[in-house]
Amino acid sequence: MNFVQPFDDDSMIYDYDKHRYILTEEYVRQMGIDLSLVLNTDFSPVPANVPALFLDRVSKLVYSNIYRYGRSKKDKEYLLACNPELREVIRDAMLERIAYIIDSGDMSTKTGALIQQGTRIDVKDLVPSVEEEAILRSAGLLHRGDYQFIKDETLVY
């Protein structure tokens, strides 16, 4: 497996402080979703920043979903940043999460309580997006065990 330095392209940028890829607004628009039209900016002090904040949140949600599985966050962080084969997986998972949020709402903000019925849904049953889960699972990113690889210590991520 050849690891590379994280890099930006037309579809994603890599945030070295957050250790995450984030979709670009232009790429999402090319995929048919104009965030400036879809997102509610009524209560934002800077409406132009809402799409970027939303994309950062989507990245955080997808990465958090991945990190829930497995033993070593640092190993996954390295693989997600430096394995070029996983870039497409991360990109597609984030795009699926966007579609899911637009269609169904952001389930990460829900408690699972159904007040009218006096019941509660286990948070583990609130699947973020069936398609996102399938993409991540087929790439082995929802693996609970250890990963076997040799880190390239010259890479900064």
Secondary structure, DSSP 8 states (H G I E B T S, - for coil): ---------SSEEEETTTTEEEE-HHHHHHTT--HHHHS--TT-SSGGGHHHHHHHHHHHHHHHHHHTSSS-HHHHHHHHHH-GGGHHHHHHHHHHHHHHHHHH--GGG---EETTTTEE--GGGS-S-HHHHHHHHHTTTT--S-------TT---
